[in-house]
Amino acid sequence: MQTTLDVRGMTCGHCESSVKGALEALNGITAVEVHLDTGKVDVAYDEAQVTIADMRQAVEDQGYDVVA
Ligand SMILES: [Cu+2]
């Protein structure tokens, strides 16, 4: 499965790596691509292992807001 999260609050490379790292730490995440300019985060994942809610939680735990 593929989804795009709309993340608010990322401003620099550190934010990008925080979000990317938090998502990649979840089981079932196979690829993460962060677009810092738009806040879009493309995620490829195995829906049997991880949910959108899990991803949202992981990003929010890093201090960023997930809008969609
Ligand atoms: Cu930053």
PDB file of the backbone (N, CA, C, O) and the ligand in Angstrom, with CONECT records:
HET     CU  A 101       1
ATOM      1  N   MET A   1       0.841  -1.192   0.000  1.00  0.00           N
ATOM      2  CA  MET A   1       0.000   0.000   0.000  1.00  0.00           C
ATOM      3  C   MET A   1       0.871   1.234   0.000  1.00  0.00           C
ATOM      4  O   MET A   1       2.023   1.215   0.434  1.00  0.00           O
ATOM      5  N   GLN A   2       0.283   2.314  -0.503  1.00  0.00           N
ATOM      6  CA  GLN A   2       1.004   3.579  -0.593  1.00  0.00           C
ATOM      7  C   GLN A   2       0.084   4.661  -0.064  1.00  0.00           C
ATOM      8  O   GLN A   2      -1.103   4.683  -0.390  1.00  0.00           O
ATOM      9  N   THR A   3       0.622   5.560   0.751  1.00  0.00           N
ATOM     10  CA  THR A   3      -0.185   6.682   1.208  1.00  0.00           C
ATOM     11  C   THR A   3       0.679   7.931   1.263  1.00  0.00           C
ATOM     12  O   THR A   3       1.906   7.856   1.214  1.00  0.00           O
ATOM     13  N   THR A   4       0.026   9.073   1.366  1.00  0.00           N
ATOM     14  CA  THR A   4       0.749  10.328   1.549  1.00  0.00           C
ATOM     15  C   THR A   4       0.204  11.024   2.776  1.00  0.00           C
ATOM     16  O   THR A   4      -0.986  11.329   2.857  1.00  0.00           O
ATOM     17  N   LEU A   5       1.089  11.274   3.737  1.00  0.00           N
ATOM     18  CA  LEU A   5       0.715  12.019   4.938  1.00  0.00           C
ATOM     19  C   LEU A   5       1.008  13.492   4.687  1.00  0.00           C
ATOM     20  O   LEU A   5       1.989  13.840   4.030  1.00  0.00           O
ATOM     21  N   ASP A   6       0.144  14.348   5.219  1.00  0.00           N
ATOM     22  CA  ASP A   6       0.353  15.792   5.106  1.00  0.00           C
ATOM     23  C   ASP A   6       0.807  16.273   6.483  1.00  0.00           C
ATOM     24  O   ASP A   6       0.004  16.387   7.408  1.00  0.00           O
ATOM     25  N   VAL A   7       2.098  16.552   6.604  1.00  0.00           N
ATOM     26  CA  VAL A   7       2.691  16.857   7.906  1.00  0.00           C
ATOM     27  C   VAL A   7       3.008  18.344   8.008  1.00  0.00           C
ATOM     28  O   VAL A   7       3.618  18.931   7.115  1.00  0.00           O
ATOM     29  N   ARG A   8       2.580  18.936   9.118  1.00  0.00           N
ATOM     30  CA  ARG A   8       2.852  20.358   9.366  1.00  0.00           C
ATOM     31  C   ARG A   8       3.963  20.508  10.390  1.00  0.00           C
ATOM     32  O   ARG A   8       4.039  19.758  11.363  1.00  0.00           O
ATOM     33  N   GLY A   9       4.818  21.482  10.156  1.00  0.00           N
ATOM     34  CA  GLY A   9       5.812  21.838  11.155  1.00  0.00           C
ATOM     35  C   GLY A   9       7.239  21.465  10.800  1.00  0.00           C
ATOM     36  O   GLY A   9       8.170  21.804  11.530  1.00  0.00           O
ATOM     37  N   MET A  10       7.419  20.764   9.676  1.00  0.00           N
ATOM     38  CA  MET A  10       8.786  20.412   9.279  1.00  0.00           C
ATOM     39  C   MET A  10       9.431  21.604   8.579  1.00  0.00           C
ATOM     40  O   MET A  10       8.875  22.146   7.623  1.00  0.00           O
ATOM     41  N   THR A  11      10.598  22.007   9.056  1.00  0.00           N
ATOM     42  CA  THR A  11      11.234  23.192   8.491  1.00  0.00           C
ATOM     43  C   THR A  11      12.635  22.952   7.955  1.00  0.00           C
ATOM     44  O   THR A  11      13.139  23.754   7.168  1.00  0.00           O
ATOM     45  N   CYS A  12      13.264  21.880   8.362  1.00  0.00           N
ATOM     46  CA  CYS A  12      14.665  21.708   7.969  1.00  0.00           C
ATOM     47  C   CYS A  12      15.020  20.232   7.854  1.00  0.00           C
ATOM     48  O   CYS A  12      14.176  19.358   8.051  1.00  0.00           O
ATOM     49  N   GLY A  13      16.264  19.975   7.538  1.00  0.00           N
ATOM     50  CA  GLY A  13      16.722  18.602   7.355  1.00  0.00           C
ATOM     51  C   GLY A  13      16.610  17.765   8.616  1.00  0.00           C
ATOM     52  O   GLY A  13      16.423  16.550   8.555  1.00  0.00           O
ATOM     53  N   HIS A  14      16.726  18.426   9.761  1.00  0.00           N
ATOM     54  CA  HIS A  14      16.581  17.691  11.023  1.00  0.00           C
ATOM     55  C   HIS A  14      15.150  17.194  11.181  1.00  0.00           C
ATOM     56  O   HIS A  14      14.922  16.046  11.562  1.00  0.00           O
ATOM     57  N   CYS A  15      14.195  18.061  10.888  1.00  0.00           N
ATOM     58  CA  CYS A  15      12.784  17.667  10.947  1.00  0.00           C
ATOM     59  C   CYS A  15      12.537  16.501   9.998  1.00  0.00           C
ATOM     60  O   CYS A  15      11.878  15.521  10.346  1.00  0.00           O
ATOM     61  N   GLU A  16      13.073  16.630   8.811  1.00  0.00           N
ATOM     62  CA  GLU A  16      12.894  15.598   7.798  1.00  0.00           C
ATOM     63  C   GLU A  16      13.408  14.251   8.317  1.00  0.00           C
ATOM     64  O   GLU A  16      12.732  13.230   8.182  1.00  0.00           O
ATOM     65  N   SER A  17      14.605  14.254   8.910  1.00  0.00           N
ATOM     66  CA  SER A  17      15.152  12.976   9.368  1.00  0.00           C
ATOM     67  C   SER A  17      14.427  12.462  10.604  1.00  0.00           C
ATOM     68  O   SER A  17      14.345  11.250  10.808  1.00  0.00           O
ATOM     69  N   SER A  18      13.896  13.366  11.441  1.00  0.00           N
ATOM     70  CA  SER A  18      13.113  12.918  12.599  1.00  0.00           C
ATOM     71  C   SER A  18      11.863  12.172  12.160  1.00  0.00           C
ATOM     72  O   SER A  18      11.556  11.092  12.665  1.00  0.00           O
ATOM     73  N   VAL A  19      11.150  12.767  11.210  1.00  0.00           N
ATOM     74  CA  VAL A  19       9.910  12.175  10.718  1.00  0.00           C
ATOM     75  C   VAL A  19      10.193  10.863   9.972  1.00  0.00           C
ATOM     76  O   VAL A  19       9.523   9.852  10.179  1.00  0.00           O
ATOM     77  N   LYS A  20      11.191  10.916   9.115  1.00  0.00           N
ATOM     78  CA  LYS A  20      11.557   9.727   8.347  1.00  0.00           C
ATOM     79  C   LYS A  20      11.973   8.580   9.280  1.00  0.00           C
ATOM     80  O   LYS A  20      11.555   7.435   9.112  1.00  0.00           O
ATOM     81  N   GLY A  21      12.807   8.928  10.265  1.00  0.00           N
ATOM     82  CA  GLY A  21      13.300   7.913  11.204  1.00  0.00           C
ATOM     83  C   GLY A  21      12.183   7.308  12.030  1.00  0.00           C
ATOM     84  O   GLY A  21      12.163   6.101  12.271  1.00  0.00           O
ATOM     85  N   ALA A  22      11.238   8.159  12.471  1.00  0.00           N
ATOM     86  CA  ALA A  22      10.136   7.679  13.296  1.00  0.00           C
ATOM     87  C   ALA A  22       9.259   6.715  12.505  1.00  0.00           C
ATOM     88  O   ALA A  22       8.807   5.699  13.033  1.00  0.00           O
ATOM     89  N   LEU A  23       9.025   7.036  11.248  1.00  0.00           N
ATOM     90  CA  LEU A  23       8.202   6.161  10.410  1.00  0.00           C
ATOM     91  C   LEU A  23       8.932   4.870  10.078  1.00  0.00           C
ATOM     92  O   LEU A  23       8.349   3.787  10.131  1.00  0.00           O
ATOM     93  N   GLU A  24      10.197   4.988   9.740  1.00  0.00           N
ATOM     94  CA  GLU A  24      10.954   3.789   9.368  1.00  0.00           C
ATOM     95  C   GLU A  24      11.132   2.842  10.545  1.00  0.00           C
ATOM     96  O   GLU A  24      11.386   1.652  10.354  1.00  0.00           O
ATOM     97  N   ALA A  25      10.999   3.366  11.768  1.00  0.00           N
ATOM     98  CA  ALA A  25      11.140   2.519  12.958  1.00  0.00           C
ATOM     99  C   ALA A  25       9.916   1.613  13.166  1.00  0.00           C
ATOM    100  O   ALA A  25       9.980   0.644  13.923  1.00  0.00           O
ATOM    101  N   LEU A  26       8.814   1.929  12.497  1.00  0.00           N
ATOM    102  CA  LEU A  26       7.602   1.108  12.636  1.00  0.00           C
ATOM    103  C   LEU A  26       7.733  -0.166  11.807  1.00  0.00           C
ATOM    104  O   LEU A  26       8.277  -0.144  10.703  1.00  0.00           O
ATOM    105  N   ASN A  27       7.236  -1.260  12.339  1.00  0.00           N
ATOM    106  CA  ASN A  27       7.182  -2.493  11.559  1.00  0.00           C
ATOM    107  C   ASN A  27       6.219  -2.317  10.395  1.00  0.00           C
ATOM    108  O   ASN A  27       5.141  -1.745  10.561  1.00  0.00           O
ATOM    109  N   GLY A  28       6.594  -2.796   9.236  1.00  0.00           N
ATOM    110  CA  GLY A  28       5.691  -2.780   8.098  1.00  0.00           C
ATOM    111  C   GLY A  28       5.862  -1.589   7.178  1.00  0.00           C
ATOM    112  O   GLY A  28       5.203  -1.510   6.141  1.00  0.00           O
ATOM    113  N   ILE A  29       6.740  -0.655   7.543  1.00  0.00           N
ATOM    114  CA  ILE A  29       7.027   0.486   6.673  1.00  0.00           C
ATOM    115  C   ILE A  29       8.146   0.081   5.717  1.00  0.00           C
ATOM    116  O   ILE A  29       9.221  -0.323   6.159  1.00  0.00           O
ATOM    117  N   THR A  30       7.905   0.186   4.437  1.00  0.00           N
ATOM    118  CA  THR A  30       8.922  -0.260   3.484  1.00  0.00           C
ATOM    119  C   THR A  30       9.658   0.881   2.794  1.00  0.00           C
ATOM    120  O   THR A  30      10.775   0.692   2.312  1.00  0.00           O
ATOM    121  N   ALA A  31       9.047   2.065   2.739  1.00  0.00           N
ATOM    122  CA  ALA A  31       9.747   3.197   2.132  1.00  0.00           C
ATOM    123  C   ALA A  31       9.122   4.501   2.630  1.00  0.00           C
ATOM    124  O   ALA A  31       7.908   4.591   2.812  1.00  0.00           O
ATOM    125  N   VAL A  32       9.963   5.500   2.844  1.00  0.00           N
ATOM    126  CA  VAL A  32       9.497   6.819   3.272  1.00  0.00           C
ATOM    127  C   VAL A  32      10.208   7.866   2.438  1.00  0.00           C
ATOM    128  O   VAL A  32      11.432   7.854   2.310  1.00  0.00           O
ATOM    129  N   GLU A  33       9.424   8.773   1.873  1.00  0.00           N
ATOM    130  CA  GLU A  33      10.033   9.889   1.152  1.00  0.00           C
ATOM    131  C   GLU A  33       9.408  11.192   1.641  1.00  0.00           C
ATOM    132  O   GLU A  33       8.202  11.403   1.511  1.00  0.00           O
ATOM    133  N   VAL A  34      10.240  12.059   2.202  1.00  0.00           N
ATOM    134  CA  VAL A  34       9.765  13.329   2.756  1.00  0.00           C
ATOM    135  C   VAL A  34      10.003  14.449   1.748  1.00  0.00           C
ATOM    136  O   VAL A  34      11.099  14.600   1.210  1.00  0.00           O
ATOM    137  N   HIS A  35       8.947  15.231   1.506  1.00  0.00           N
ATOM    138  CA  HIS A  35       9.070  16.414   0.649  1.00  0.00           C
ATOM    139  C   HIS A  35       8.962  17.630   1.562  1.00  0.00           C
ATOM    140  O   HIS A  35       7.870  18.069   1.922  1.00  0.00           O
ATOM    141  N   LEU A  36      10.113  18.152   1.919  1.00  0.00           N
ATOM    142  CA  LEU A  36      10.168  19.222   2.917  1.00  0.00           C
ATOM    143  C   LEU A  36       9.429  20.478   2.463  1.00  0.00           C
ATOM    144  O   LEU A  36       8.828  21.168   3.286  1.00  0.00           O
ATOM    145  N   ASP A  37       9.464  20.779   1.184  1.00  0.00           N
ATOM    146  CA  ASP A  37       8.859  22.005   0.670  1.00  0.00           C
ATOM    147  C   ASP A  37       7.334  21.993   0.780  1.00  0.00           C
ATOM    148  O   ASP A  37       6.720  23.040   0.984  1.00  0.00           O
ATOM    149  N   THR A  38       6.728  20.825   0.647  1.00  0.00           N
ATOM    150  CA  THR A  38       5.266  20.748   0.685  1.00  0.00           C
ATOM    151  C   THR A  38       4.735  20.123   1.970  1.00  0.00           C
ATOM    152  O   THR A  38       3.543  20.240   2.257  1.00  0.00           O
ATOM    153  N   GLY A  39       5.582  19.471   2.741  1.00  0.00           N
ATOM    154  CA  GLY A  39       5.136  18.762   3.933  1.00  0.00           C
ATOM    155  C   GLY A  39       4.544  17.393   3.635  1.00  0.00           C
ATOM    156  O   GLY A  39       4.067  16.705   4.538  1.00  0.00           O
ATOM    157  N   LYS A  40       4.574  16.998   2.365  1.00  0.00           N
ATOM    158  CA  LYS A  40       4.027  15.694   2.009  1.00  0.00           C
ATOM    159  C   LYS A  40       5.054  14.602   2.315  1.00  0.00           C
ATOM    160  O   LYS A  40       6.247  14.742   2.046  1.00  0.00           O
ATOM    161  N   VAL A  41       4.549  13.526   2.880  1.00  0.00           N
ATOM    162  CA  VAL A  41       5.414  12.386   3.181  1.00  0.00           C
ATOM    163  C   VAL A  41       4.810  11.143   2.531  1.00  0.00           C
ATOM    164  O   VAL A  41       3.755  10.659   2.944  1.00  0.00           O
ATOM    165  N   ASP A  42       5.483  10.647   1.530  1.00  0.00           N
ATOM    166  CA  ASP A  42       5.018   9.443   0.840  1.00  0.00           C
ATOM    167  C   ASP A  42       5.514   8.219   1.600  1.00  0.00           C
ATOM    168  O   ASP A  42       6.698   8.097   1.914  1.00  0.00           O
ATOM    169  N   VAL A  43       4.582   7.321   1.885  1.00  0.00           N
ATOM    170  CA  VAL A  43       4.922   6.134   2.663  1.00  0.00           C
ATOM    171  C   VAL A  43       4.429   4.896   1.935  1.00  0.00           C
ATOM    172  O   VAL A  43       3.274   4.829   1.513  1.00  0.00           O
ATOM    173  N   ALA A  44       5.313   3.917   1.791  1.00  0.00           N
ATOM    174  CA  ALA A  44       4.912   2.605   1.297  1.00  0.00           C
ATOM    175  C   ALA A  44       4.912   1.670   2.486  1.00  0.00           C
ATOM    176  O   ALA A  44       5.859   1.652   3.273  1.00  0.00           O
ATOM    177  N   TYR A  45       3.835   0.882   2.619  1.00  0.00           N
ATOM    178  CA  TYR A  45       3.707   0.083   3.835  1.00  0.00           C
ATOM    179  C   TYR A  45       2.907  -1.188   3.581  1.00  0.00           C
ATOM    180  O   TYR A  45       2.213  -1.334   2.575  1.00  0.00           O
ATOM    181  N   ASP A  46       3.037  -2.101   4.542  1.00  0.00           N
ATOM    182  CA  ASP A  46       2.283  -3.351   4.522  1.00  0.00           C
ATOM    183  C   ASP A  46       1.093  -3.179   5.466  1.00  0.00           C
ATOM    184  O   ASP A  46       1.261  -3.105   6.683  1.00  0.00           O
ATOM    185  N   GLU A  47      -0.104  -3.117   4.895  1.00  0.00           N
ATOM    186  CA  GLU A  47      -1.283  -2.812   5.701  1.00  0.00           C
ATOM    187  C   GLU A  47      -1.616  -3.909   6.712  1.00  0.00           C
ATOM    188  O   GLU A  47      -2.430  -3.699   7.611  1.00  0.00           O
ATOM    189  N   ALA A  48      -0.992  -5.070   6.569  1.00  0.00           N
ATOM    190  CA  ALA A  48      -1.195  -6.138   7.549  1.00  0.00           C
ATOM    191  C   ALA A  48      -0.398  -5.875   8.827  1.00  0.00           C
ATOM    192  O   ALA A  48      -0.673  -6.462   9.874  1.00  0.00           O
ATOM    193  N   GLN A  49       0.584  -4.992   8.730  1.00  0.00           N
ATOM    194  CA  GLN A  49       1.474  -4.771   9.880  1.00  0.00           C
ATOM    195  C   GLN A  49       1.358  -3.405  10.516  1.00  0.00           C
ATOM    196  O   GLN A  49       1.696  -3.239  11.688  1.00  0.00           O
ATOM    197  N   VAL A  50       0.885  -2.422   9.766  1.00  0.00           N
ATOM    198  CA  VAL A  50       0.893  -1.057  10.299  1.00  0.00           C
ATOM    199  C   VAL A  50      -0.296  -0.289   9.731  1.00  0.00           C
ATOM    200  O   VAL A  50      -0.724  -0.520   8.600  1.00  0.00           O
ATOM    201  N   THR A  51      -0.821   0.632  10.546  1.00  0.00           N
ATOM    202  CA  THR A  51      -1.982   1.414  10.112  1.00  0.00           C
ATOM    203  C   THR A  51      -1.597   2.885   9.963  1.00  0.00           C
ATOM    204  O   THR A  51      -0.547   3.327  10.430  1.00  0.00           O
ATOM    205  N   ILE A  52      -2.477   3.621   9.301  1.00  0.00           N
ATOM    206  CA  ILE A  52      -2.287   5.063   9.171  1.00  0.00           C
ATOM    207  C   ILE A  52      -2.245   5.701  10.560  1.00  0.00           C
ATOM    208  O   ILE A  52      -1.473   6.630  10.799  1.00  0.00           O
ATOM    209  N   ALA A  53      -3.082   5.195  11.477  1.00  0.00           N
ATOM    210  CA  ALA A  53      -3.109   5.737  12.841  1.00  0.00           C
ATOM    211  C   ALA A  53      -1.758   5.552  13.531  1.00  0.00           C
ATOM    212  O   ALA A  53      -1.308   6.427  14.270  1.00  0.00           O
ATOM    213  N   ASP A  54      -1.117   4.412  13.286  1.00  0.00           N
ATOM    214  CA  ASP A  54       0.223   4.173  13.857  1.00  0.00           C
ATOM    215  C   ASP A  54       1.211   5.208  13.323  1.00  0.00           C
ATOM    216  O   ASP A  54       2.023   5.754  14.069  1.00  0.00           O
ATOM    217  N   MET A  55       1.126   5.466  12.024  1.00  0.00           N
ATOM    218  CA  MET A  55       2.044   6.434  11.394  1.00  0.00           C
ATOM    219  C   MET A  55       1.807   7.826  11.951  1.00  0.00           C
ATOM    220  O   MET A  55       2.746   8.555  12.271  1.00  0.00           O
ATOM    221  N   ARG A  56       0.531   8.178  12.059  1.00  0.00           N
ATOM    222  CA  ARG A  56       0.163   9.493  12.574  1.00  0.00           C
ATOM    223  C   ARG A  56       0.721   9.668  13.994  1.00  0.00           C
ATOM    224  O   ARG A  56       1.285  10.708  14.333  1.00  0.00           O
ATOM    225  N   GLN A  57       0.550   8.634  14.802  1.00  0.00           N
ATOM    226  CA  GLN A  57       1.040   8.686  16.179  1.00  0.00           C
ATOM    227  C   GLN A  57       2.556   8.864  16.218  1.00  0.00           C
ATOM    228  O   GLN A  57       3.076   9.663  16.998  1.00  0.00           O
ATOM    229  N   ALA A  58       3.255   8.119  15.378  1.00  0.00           N
ATOM    230  CA  ALA A  58       4.723   8.178  15.356  1.00  0.00           C
ATOM    231  C   ALA A  58       5.201   9.578  14.986  1.00  0.00           C
ATOM    232  O   ALA A  58       6.163  10.086  15.561  1.00  0.00           O
ATOM    233  N   VAL A  59       4.519  10.200  14.018  1.00  0.00           N
ATOM    234  CA  VAL A  59       4.911  11.547  13.584  1.00  0.00           C
ATOM    235  C   VAL A  59       4.564  12.562  14.672  1.00  0.00           C
ATOM    236  O   VAL A  59       5.354  13.460  14.966  1.00  0.00           O
ATOM    237  N   GLU A  60       3.389  12.417  15.263  1.00  0.00           N
ATOM    238  CA  GLU A  60       2.969  13.354  16.308  1.00  0.00           C
ATOM    239  C   GLU A  60       3.871  13.243  17.533  1.00  0.00           C
ATOM    240  O   GLU A  60       4.125  14.238  18.212  1.00  0.00           O
ATOM    241  N   ASP A  61       4.356  12.035  17.816  1.00  0.00           N
ATOM    242  CA  ASP A  61       5.281  11.842  18.944  1.00  0.00           C
ATOM    243  C   ASP A  61       6.580  12.617  18.742  1.00  0.00           C
ATOM    244  O   ASP A  61       7.278  12.933  19.705  1.00  0.00           O
ATOM    245  N   GLN A  62       6.898  12.920  17.484  1.00  0.00           N
ATOM    246  CA  GLN A  62       8.113  13.698  17.194  1.00  0.00           C
ATOM    247  C   GLN A  62       7.839  15.211  17.286  1.00  0.00           C
ATOM    248  O   GLN A  62       8.756  16.023  17.169  1.00  0.00           O
ATOM    249  N   GLY A  63       6.573  15.569  17.497  1.00  0.00           N
ATOM    250  CA  GLY A  63       6.237  16.976  17.673  1.00  0.00           C
ATOM    251  C   GLY A  63       5.681  17.657  16.442  1.00  0.00           C
ATOM    252  O   GLY A  63       5.632  18.886  16.384  1.00  0.00           O
ATOM    253  N   TYR A  64       5.262  16.883  15.459  1.00  0.00           N
ATOM    254  CA  TYR A  64       4.693  17.459  14.235  1.00  0.00           C
ATOM    255  C   TYR A  64       3.223  17.079  14.130  1.00  0.00           C
ATOM    256  O   TYR A  64       2.779  16.081  14.699  1.00  0.00           O
ATOM    257  N   ASP A  65       2.484  17.885  13.397  1.00  0.00           N
ATOM    258  CA  ASP A  65       1.062  17.607  13.219  1.00  0.00           C
ATOM    259  C   ASP A  65       0.811  16.930  11.884  1.00  0.00           C
ATOM    260  O   ASP A  65       1.388  17.301  10.862  1.00  0.00           O
ATOM    261  N   VAL A  66      -0.056  15.935  11.911  1.00  0.00           N
ATOM    262  CA  VAL A  66      -0.472  15.275  10.686  1.00  0.00           C
ATOM    263  C   VAL A  66      -1.859  15.768  10.341  1.00  0.00           C
ATOM    264  O   VAL A  66      -2.810  15.548  11.090  1.00  0.00           O
ATOM    265  N   VAL A  67      -1.973  16.438   9.200  1.00  0.00           N
ATOM    266  CA  VAL A  67      -3.237  17.061   8.814  1.00  0.00           C
ATOM    267  C   VAL A  67      -4.118  16.058   8.074  1.00  0.00           C
ATOM    268  O   VAL A  67      -5.336  16.052   8.254  1.00  0.00           O
ATOM    269  N   ALA A  68      -3.527  15.235   7.265  1.00  0.00           N
ATOM    270  CA  ALA A  68      -4.294  14.239   6.505  1.00  0.00           C
ATOM    271  C   ALA A  68      -3.440  13.012   6.267  1.00  0.00           C
ATOM    272  O   ALA A  68      -3.897  12.054   5.644  1.00  0.00           O
TER     273      ALA A  68
HETATM  274 CU    CU A 101      13.872  21.216  11.549  1.00  0.00          CU2+
END
